[in-house]
Amino acid sequence: MGNGAWRGWAALLAGGLSEEAAAFTNLAVSGAQTRDVLERQLPAALELRPDLVSVVVGVNDTLRCTFDIRAVAARLDQVYAACTEQGTVLLTACLPDPGRMLGLPGALASPLARRQRAVNTVVHALSERYGALHLHAGEVDWITDRALWSADRLHPGERGHRQLALRFHALLAEHGLATGPAPSAEPEFPAPAKAASLWWLATAGTGWVARRCTDLLPQLLTLAADELRHRARGTSAGLDLRASAAVSAALGALSVADRADAV
């Protein structure tokens, strides 16, 4: 915001929900996974009994060696259910795949893309199940416009946050849930200079890379080797089918659990 403070799309959106000021609480934490949302953020959110809650999460799960689509689906199902049981309007979004955003080589990017597609499929299905207002934020135009993204290529810059706020505002307005003015698309503050972006990459950015090198990278290299073997054999479609089957099993397990609870 020009003074060292940070303000994301949700804060921008809050200002346009109604003509009167809306109370806004930000429980999001950088690097949070679905487990963090379920165990730490959800209880605090439910205590507030909000009219509107956004749950936009999943990319960080795909960047961990512990990635498990079945666990991700189960956690999101619990979070969505708990919010909607209180009568809260739920906002969700699918997200771009991190491999493409980071510009990784194909064999490294493909496994991450497969993971993100799995997460997005789960989010789509559960959003429909719980009547969430869902934003498709994984489109090509959004991904390829570098002016919308920060130096790390994974998080939006101010223009990107404003675009998210505008898209969510339009979605809410369409359902009569946003009556205030839409956020401006134009940034209030100049974009960070190239030198500032390079400094960030050399300091905070290197720390992020180091953490991923000890966590995700060994597994990602194994997945990339498997990807190359399947390409050489012409069986790459099998990897996609395996991922689709895992998503179907994850969603199917939720349906079985619901039937058991109903009995």
N, C-alpha and C positions, 0 to 999 in steps of 0.2 A: 504493500500500500504506500510505499515511498518512505515509511518511517520504520521499516524493519518488521512490521506486523504483517501477518498473512490473512487473506480473505479469499475463500473459495466460492464456487458456484452456488452452494447452498445459502450462504449469507447474502449473496446478490439476489437470489430468488426470494428469500424471506422478505426483502424490502418491497416486493411487488405482489404479495399475496392478497393484500387488501389496502384500502385507503388508510386505515389505521395501522399503527406499528404492530407487527407480529412479534411475539416472544420467540426467540431463536436460541437453541442450544446446540452446540457442535460437539458431538461425542467422538467424532472420527479421529483416528490416530494414524500417522504415516506408517506404512508397513503392515497394517493390521490384516489379519486373515479372517476367514469365516469363523474360526474358533474364538478369536478375540471378540468378534461381534456378538456371538452367542453368549459367551461366558462373562464378558465385562461390560460391553456397551448396551446390550439388550436390557438387563435389569435396571440400569440407570434410566434408559429411555422409558420403560414401562412405568416407572415411578412418576414421571412427568405427565403421564396420560396425555400425550400429544394428539392434536387433531390430524397432523401430517407427519410422516416419518419417511426418510429416504434410506434405503439400504442398497448401496452401490459398492460391491466388493467382489473379489474373485481373482484378480490378476496376481496378487501376492501369493495366493495358494498355488497358482501354476508355476511360480518361480521357486518352489521348494522341493527338495528331494522326497518329502513326505506326501506329495500330492496324491489324493485319493478322491476320485469323483463321487464315490458312494458317500464318503464322509462329508464332502462339501454339500451334496444334495440334502443329506439328513439335517445338517446344521441350518441351511437356508430354510428348509421346510419348518423347522422349529421357530426360527426368527419370524418368518412371514406369518405363521399361524398365531404366534403370541401377539403380534402387532394388530392383526385384523380382528382377533377376538375382542380387543378393546374398542373396536369400531374405528380404529385409526386408518386414514387413507395412506396407502403404501405406494411409494415411488421406487421403481427399480430401473436398471439399465443394463444392457449388454455392452461389452467393452471390446476394444481392438486387441488383437493378439500381440503380445510383447515382442515376439521374435521379429515380426515385420516392422514394428515401431523402432526397434533397435538396429534394424538393417543387418541382421545376422545372416550368414550364408545358409543356403537352402536346407542342408542336412541338419543344421542346428535349429533353424527357424521352424521347420515342419513339426517336430514334436511339441513345441510350445504352441504352435497354431492349433494343433489337434487338441491339446489340453484346453485352450481358451474356447474353442468351438464347443467342447463338452460342457464347460461351465455355462456358456451362453445358452446352450440348449436347455440345460436345467433351469436357468433363470427364466427363460421364455415359458417353459412348461409350468413352473410354480407361480409365475406372475399371473398367468391365465387362471390357474387354479384358485388363487386367492383374490382375484379381481384387482390386481395392482395396476397402476398407471405406469406403463412400461415404455422406456425411451430406447430406441435403436441407435446406439452410439458407437457402432462398429462399422459404419459405412466408409466406403473408399474416399469420398470427398473430405470427410472429417479427418481421416488418417493421413492423407497425402498433403494437406495444407500445413507446411512447416511453421507458418506464422502463428498457428494456434497452439504450438507445443513449446515446452521449456527446453533447456539445454540437454536434459537427460533423456529426452525423446519418449519418456514414459508418462510424464505428468503434463497436463495442460499449462500453458502460460496464461496471462490475464485474458487475452483474446479467447483462448480456449474455454476458460472458466465462464466467460460471459456467454459464449455460444451454448454451453450446457445449460446455464441459467435461462437463457432465452427459449431453448427447446422445451425445457421442463415447464416454463411459464405458459407457453403456447398449449402444451398438453393439459395443464390444469385449467386454463381459461376455456378450453374446448368443453370441459366437463363442469364449467361454472364454479370452479374452485379457486380461481385467481382473478380478483377484480381490481387489483392495483395496477399501476403502470409497469409495463415490461422493462426489464433491465436494459440499459444501453449496451449496444454491441461494441462501442468504442472505448478503449482503455482510458482510464483516468491518469495513468502513470506511464512514462516511457518504458519501453522494453529494456531489460538489462543490456548493458553494453557488451560487446563481444569479449572484452577483457574480463568482465565480471562473470560471464558464463564460463569462460575457460578456467577462471579461478575456482568456481564452484565445482567443475568437473575434476580439477586437480586435488581438491580437498574432500568435500563430502562425496563426490562421485567415486573417487578411488576407494573410499571406505565401503561403499555399496558394492563395487566390483569385487573387493576382497572377500566380503561376506558371501557373495554368490559363488565365488570360486571355491570356497570350502564347503558350501552346501549343495548348490544345484549342479555346478559344472561337472564333477565326476560322473553323475548320473546322466547329464545331458550329453556328454561325450559317448557314453554307452548307447543312449538312444539314437544318437547321430550315426554311430557305426551300424546299428541295426537298420536304420533308415537306408543307408548306402547299400547294405546287403540285399534288402528287399528291392531297391531300385535295380540293382544288377540282375536280379532274378526276374524282374518284371512283376513282382507281387506286392507292390506298394499299396494297392487297394485293400490288401488284407489288413494293413495297419489301421486304415480308416474304418473298416468293418469291425475290427476289434474294439476301437474306441467307441463306435456307435453302440455296440453290444453292451459295453460297460455303462454307458449312459442309460440305456433301456433298463438294464438290471438295477441301476441306482434308483430310477424313478419307479420301477416295479416294486422294489423293496418298500418304498414309501406307501404304495397302494396297499400292499399286504399288511403293513403295520396299521394302517387306518382301518382296514376291515377287522383286524384283530381287536383294536380298541372299541370298535362299534359293537362287537359281540360282548 
